[in-house]
Amino acid sequence: MPFIDRSMSEVSTEATGTEATVLFVDSEPAILTVYELLCGSEYSVITARDGREALEMFGPHVDFAVLERELPEVSGDDVVRVLRSEGYRTPVAFVSTVDPDPEPTVEYDEYLTKPIDNGRLRSVIDAYTR
């Protein structure tokens, strides 16, 4: 049985041809607001403040996820582990204040170190959603 019931999340942006949906997950509300301001005009932005909320909001409608790695309660690593175990292959970018592990223990697609350059963030999202 899946960790989270996703039966209510059956919307796909691919089928409708609309903008990509990006899930931003960060424990700081101010950072989530910045993501919304920077990316809201180009993508459909949804946000979560912790790993548990991210898992609740996740579904096939999410085209790309930007996860703070050091989240309280359920870490970014654990969020990715749960998603991968449930069969999701949605591209994920980790965001952290520290450099990536030389031998990662979880699968991710990109790793961005804070502070994040806006152009770099958008180019990463575009590379996986366009």
N, C-alpha and C positions, 0 to 999 in steps of 0.2 A: 504494500500500500504506500502511495507517495507521502512524503513529509507534509505537503500542502495540497489541499483539494483545489484543482485548477479547472473544475467543470464550468465555472462561470466566465472563463477567459478564453474565448474561442475566436477572437477578432484577429485577422491577419492584415497587415498593411500592404502586403504583396498583392493580395487579391483585389484590394480597392484602388491601388495605384496612388495612395496618399503618401505624405512624407513619412520618413522613417520614425519609429518610436524608440526613444532612448531613455533607459532607466538610469538615473543618477542616484547613487547611494552614498551618503556622507552623514556623519554624526553631528556635524555643525550646520544648523539651519541657515546661517548666513552664506555658507558655501553653496548650499542647494539653491538659494536665491540667485547667486552669481551665475550658476550653471543655467538657470531658467532665463536670466537676462541675456546671457551670451549665446545660448543655443535655441531659445524658444521660437525665433523667427524662421529657423531652418528645419527644425525637427519637432515632432510631437514629444514633449518632455514630460516624464513622470518622475517623481522623487520619492525616496524612502530615507528615513533617519537611522535605520539600523538593519542588521541582517535579517532578523525575523520579519520585519515589515517588507523588506525586499523580496523575500520568498513568498509572502502573501500576495504581493503585487505582480509577481512574475507570471508569464504565460506566453503562448505563441505569438501574441501581439507585440512583444518586445523584440526589436531588431538588433539592439546593441545595449550593453550594460557597462556603466562606468562605476566601479566599486572602490570605495575607500577600503584599503586592506585591513586596517586596524579598527574594526567596528566593535562596539561593546556587545556583549552577550554572544551573538553569532558572528564570527569573524567573516571577512570577505572570502578567505580561503574556504571556510566551511560552507558559505553560500554557494560557491562554485562547485564544491564537492557534491552537495545535494542536487544542484541542477544537473550536473553531468550524470549522476547516478539515476536521475529520472529521465535521461535521454535527451535533454536539451543541449544543443550545440551552438547556441547563440553566442556570438563573439563577445568577449569580456576584456575590458581594460582595467587593470588595477591602478589605483592612485595611492601613493604613499610618500612620506617624507624621507624614507630610507631607500637605498638602492635595492634592486631585486636580489633574491638569493641566487648564488651561482648554480645551485641545483634545486630548482623549485619542486615542491611536493604537490602542487596542484596545477592543472592545465589552465593557462590564460593566453590571450592573443596579443595583448600589448601591456606595457608597464610604463606609467607616466609618473615622474617624480615631481612633487610639489616644490615650488609653485609651478603651475602648469601654464604654458604659453597657449593663449587662445587659438592661434593659428595651428599649432600642433594638435590640439584637442580636436578641432574641426577636421583636420586632414585625416586623423586616425578614424574618426567616426565615418567620414565620407568613404574611406578606403574599404570599409566593411558593409556599408549600407547602400552604395550607389552602383 
